[in-house]
Structure formats: C-alpha cells, structure tokens
C-alpha cells in the first residue's frame, strides 16, 4: 500500500455531517419563529411612514385625509403602502394610522 495517504476517513466525514445536522436542527426552528417578528416590525415601520404622510397631507391641505385612497390619489403613498407585509390593511381613523385587524 501507499505510505503517504492523506484524506478523511469515513468516520471523520460522518462526525462532520453529524455536527452540521445538529447545528441545522438547532438553527432552523429559531429562524422560522423570527419571521413573525420581522413582519410585525415591518408593519410598525410602514405605519410610521404612512403616519408621516398623513401629517404632511394635513399640513399641505389643512385637513386630515378621510382614507388611504385620498392619500394615494394625491401622490403621498403608493399602492404597496396601503397594506402591511403580512397583508393586513392599513386604516386611518381621526388622522391616526393603524392596522385593520377585523376578521371577515
């Protein structure tokens, strides 16, 4: 046989695969739990942005917009800014932007 054989044995490869598998098992469930937080934070940020546009509309026009369609038609927000990333629609109530959580 060859005297200078270099490489990994089957046992070493199995140990490395075992370690990688354990790390994946520990990490993947934690990542899936974070997606809800990401959507919540994204929605909170969008509400803040749209609230700023409502305030800007009030300064420009002198009154609060009655709904998001008024803001959209006036060019203050886009179609994508009318719903949160998790598809919850935004609403305006007395000049304050919020998320509609009504179950249809």
Secondary structure, DSSP 8 states (H G I E B T S, - for coil): --S---S--HHHHHHHHHHHHHHHHHHHHHHHHHHHHHHHHHHHHHHHHHHHHHHHHHHHHSS--SSHHHHHHTTSS-GGGGB-TTS-BEEEETTEEEE-----
